[in-house]
Amino acid sequence: MSASSPSSDAIQAALATVLDPEIGRPITELDMVEAIQVRGDGSVDVVVLLTVSGCPMRDEITARVDRAVRTVDGVTAVRVTLSVMTAEQRAALHEKLRGGAAPRVIPFAQPGSLTRVYGVASGKGGVGKSSVTVNLAAAMARSGLKVGVLDADIYGHSVPRMFGIDRPPTQVEKMIMPPQAHGVRVISTGMFTKGNQPVTWRGPMLHRALEQFLSDVFWGDLDVLLLDLPPGTGDIAISLAQLVPSSELLLVTTPQVAATEVAERAGTIAAQTRQNVVGVVENMAYLPCPHCDERIDLFGSGGGGAVAERLTKVLGHDVPLLAQIPIDVRLREGGDAGMPLVVIDPDCEASKQLRTVADRLGHRSRGLAGRSLNLSPAKGFSAPKHAH
């Protein structure tokens, strides 16, 4: 090797900057770099181990390795060879990612979890709940938070399309690696069905599916997990409260009476499940006149505020109206194209409203529900004989 040739240590250091696109951790830390060979002419051969042979991110991993190695002084050429982990290596990776935790553990339900978990709910369909979820997630990710979205609307899944995701997750042993888009990790039943095939599951299967998505998906160290819940007060909403007691609800409604009545009904379920309702988002609140500055109340007005006020009385805690999102055709167009509006035009009025909610929810402290306070009775203290 000539004096000008790069060292193996320098190549190793460069590879330590390459993150696996699905796991989000350095490939060196994940033991994915099998071999490095530096030749006398400055060319470098790198053998990278994929988790599975059909890894959908193989081209992206190759490109990232190539770019990183070429930054090292003295490198004249890079050849990346892809191989596949053995069953033993995959098992070791699975163990490393779980951190020794037993399978079927929901990390967000553990006392030490700092992830804020929000179920985005609505009383009825068609109010833009999924659009709100996707744009909130993208806005949070753009602000630097680590965000995940679980498309829990099993029958009406639409989140993958709205994020522009058209590939299935990768599975390592029994751990599922969620695809990422716009900085957000996403999982949905839509990624496991062929074409537009419907899902025909009933209660127990819905519960198990939600449990698997919460426990078997490698979410990483999230700041926020958003769940796009089905409309109404069915099995999934109840299962979320059971599986993650610390989860909170965000209600989405539109201004008209029919929508607000069912939104209030969806919110009052929190009294039975002992969940906190963090607020109400009124979507399609008004249409900005294209010719003047006036607002056109296509669906009435005041519905979101009325829901927030009634839920405050019913639940006994403040339920604020967090935003009134105007009608913007690009919100729908962005969903169809896989480009959230907060990414396309972060400064339009609808995006400003969404970013305000994202900032407020993204930086709240996680609630105490379901968490151990590590308190013990003081000496000499005795509980009262009668509860009042």
WOJO-V103871 format. One record per backbone hydrogen bond with DSSP energy under -1.0 kcal/mol. NH is the residue of the N-H (numbers start at 1). CO is the residue of the C=O. E is the energy in kcal/mol with one decimal. If there is no record, write none. Layout:
nh=NH co=CO e=E
nh=NH co=CO e=E
This chain:
nh=5 co=2 e=-1.3
nh=11 co=7 e=-1.8
nh=12 co=8 e=-2.7
nh=13 co=9 e=-2.4
nh=14 co=10 e=-1.9
nh=15 co=11 e=-2.5
nh=16 co=12 e=-1.4
nh=17 co=14 e=-1.4
nh=18 co=15 e=-1.5
nh=20 co=25 e=-2.8
nh=24 co=20 e=-2.9
nh=27 co=18 e=-2.4
nh=30 co=26 e=-1.4
nh=31 co=28 e=-1.2
nh=32 co=27 e=-2.8
nh=34 co=47 e=-2.4
nh=35 co=47 e=-1.2
nh=37 co=45 e=-2.8
nh=39 co=43 e=-2.9
nh=42 co=39 e=-2.0
nh=44 co=77 e=-2.4
nh=45 co=37 e=-3.0
nh=46 co=79 e=-2.6
nh=47 co=35 e=-2.6
nh=48 co=81 e=-2.9
nh=49 co=32 e=-4.0
nh=50 co=83 e=-3.1
nh=55 co=52 e=-1.5
nh=58 co=55 e=-1.3
nh=61 co=57 e=-2.7
nh=62 co=58 e=-2.4
nh=63 co=59 e=-2.4
nh=64 co=60 e=-2.4
nh=65 co=61 e=-2.5
nh=66 co=62 e=-2.5
nh=67 co=63 e=-2.5
nh=68 co=64 e=-2.3
nh=69 co=65 e=-2.5
nh=70 co=66 e=-1.9
nh=72 co=69 e=-1.6
nh=75 co=72 e=-1.7
nh=76 co=42 e=-1.8
nh=79 co=44 e=-2.8
nh=81 co=46 e=-3.0
nh=83 co=48 e=-2.9
nh=85 co=50 e=-2.8
nh=90 co=86 e=-2.5
nh=91 co=87 e=-2.2
nh=92 co=88 e=-2.1
nh=93 co=89 e=-2.3
nh=94 co=90 e=-2.7
nh=95 co=91 e=-2.2
nh=96 co=92 e=-2.3
nh=97 co=93 e=-2.7
nh=98 co=94 e=-1.8
nh=100 co=95 e=-1.5
nh=101 co=98 e=-1.4
nh=109 co=106 e=-1.5
nh=110 co=107 e=-1.2
nh=113 co=110 e=-2.0
nh=116 co=223 e=-2.6
nh=118 co=225 e=-2.6
nh=119 co=248 e=-3.3
nh=120 co=227 e=-3.2
nh=121 co=250 e=-2.8
nh=132 co=128 e=-2.3
nh=133 co=129 e=-2.4
nh=134 co=130 e=-2.7
nh=135 co=131 e=-2.2
nh=136 co=132 e=-2.6
nh=137 co=133 e=-2.4
nh=138 co=134 e=-2.4
nh=139 co=135 e=-2.3
nh=140 co=136 e=-2.5
nh=141 co=137 e=-2.5
nh=142 co=138 e=-2.1
nh=143 co=139 e=-1.1
nh=144 co=141 e=-1.5
nh=145 co=140 e=-2.0
nh=148 co=224 e=-2.0
nh=149 co=185 e=-2.9
nh=150 co=226 e=-2.8
nh=151 co=187 e=-2.8
nh=152 co=150 e=-1.6
nh=154 co=152 e=-1.9
nh=162 co=158 e=-1.7
nh=163 co=159 e=-1.7
nh=165 co=160 e=-2.9
nh=170 co=177 e=-1.3
nh=172 co=175 e=-3.1
nh=175 co=172 e=-2.8
nh=176 co=216 e=-2.8
nh=177 co=170 e=-3.7
nh=181 co=184 e=-2.1
nh=184 co=181 e=-1.9
nh=185 co=147 e=-2.2
nh=186 co=179 e=-2.7
nh=187 co=149 e=-1.9
nh=191 co=188 e=-1.6
nh=192 co=189 e=-2.0
nh=197 co=194 e=-2.0
nh=206 co=202 e=-2.2
nh=207 co=203 e=-2.2
nh=208 co=204 e=-2.1
nh=209 co=205 e=-2.4
nh=210 co=206 e=-2.3
nh=211 co=207 e=-2.4
nh=212 co=208 e=-2.5
nh=213 co=209 e=-2.4
nh=214 co=210 e=-1.9
nh=215 co=211 e=-1.9
nh=216 co=212 e=-3.0
nh=218 co=176 e=-3.2
nh=219 co=217 e=-1.4
nh=222 co=220 e=-1.5
nh=223 co=146 e=-2.8
nh=224 co=146 e=-1.9
nh=225 co=116 e=-2.6
nh=226 co=148 e=-2.8
nh=227 co=118 e=-2.9
nh=228 co=150 e=-2.1
nh=229 co=120 e=-1.9
nh=229 co=227 e=-1.1
nh=232 co=122 e=-2.8
nh=238 co=234 e=-1.6
nh=239 co=235 e=-2.9
nh=240 co=236 e=-2.5
nh=241 co=237 e=-1.4
nh=242 co=238 e=-1.6
nh=243 co=239 e=-3.1
nh=244 co=240 e=-2.8
nh=247 co=244 e=-2.3
nh=248 co=117 e=-2.5
nh=249 co=276 e=-2.8
nh=250 co=119 e=-2.5
nh=251 co=279 e=-2.3
nh=252 co=121 e=-2.5
nh=253 co=281 e=-2.5
nh=260 co=256 e=-2.1
nh=261 co=257 e=-2.4
nh=262 co=258 e=-1.2
nh=263 co=259 e=-1.9
nh=264 co=260 e=-2.3
nh=265 co=261 e=-1.5
nh=266 co=262 e=-2.1
nh=267 co=263 e=-1.9
nh=268 co=264 e=-2.1
nh=270 co=267 e=-1.7
nh=271 co=268 e=-1.4
nh=273 co=269 e=-2.1
nh=275 co=270 e=-1.9
nh=278 co=249 e=-2.5
nh=280 co=320 e=-2.4
nh=281 co=251 e=-3.1
nh=282 co=323 e=-2.7
nh=283 co=253 e=-3.2
nh=285 co=325 e=-2.5
nh=287 co=296 e=-2.6
nh=289 co=294 e=-2.8
nh=296 co=287 e=-2.5
nh=298 co=296 e=-1.7
nh=300 co=297 e=-1.2
nh=306 co=302 e=-2.0
nh=307 co=303 e=-2.2
nh=308 co=304 e=-2.3
nh=309 co=305 e=-2.3
nh=310 co=306 e=-2.4
nh=311 co=307 e=-2.6
nh=312 co=308 e=-1.8
nh=313 co=309 e=-1.4
nh=314 co=310 e=-2.4
nh=315 co=311 e=-3.0
nh=316 co=312 e=-1.2
nh=322 co=280 e=-2.6
nh=325 co=282 e=-2.7
nh=327 co=286 e=-3.3
nh=331 co=328 e=-2.4
nh=333 co=329 e=-2.3
nh=334 co=330 e=-2.8
nh=335 co=331 e=-1.3
nh=336 co=332 e=-2.1
nh=337 co=333 e=-1.8
nh=339 co=334 e=-2.8
nh=343 co=340 e=-1.5
nh=344 co=340 e=-2.0
nh=345 co=341 e=-3.1
nh=348 co=345 e=-1.3
nh=352 co=348 e=-2.5
nh=353 co=349 e=-2.2
nh=354 co=350 e=-2.2
nh=355 co=351 e=-3.0
nh=356 co=352 e=-1.9
nh=357 co=353 e=-1.8
nh=358 co=354 e=-2.6
nh=359 co=355 e=-2.5
nh=360 co=356 e=-2.0
nh=361 co=357 e=-2.9
nh=362 co=358 e=-2.5
nh=371 co=368 e=-2.2
nh=381 co=378 e=-1.9
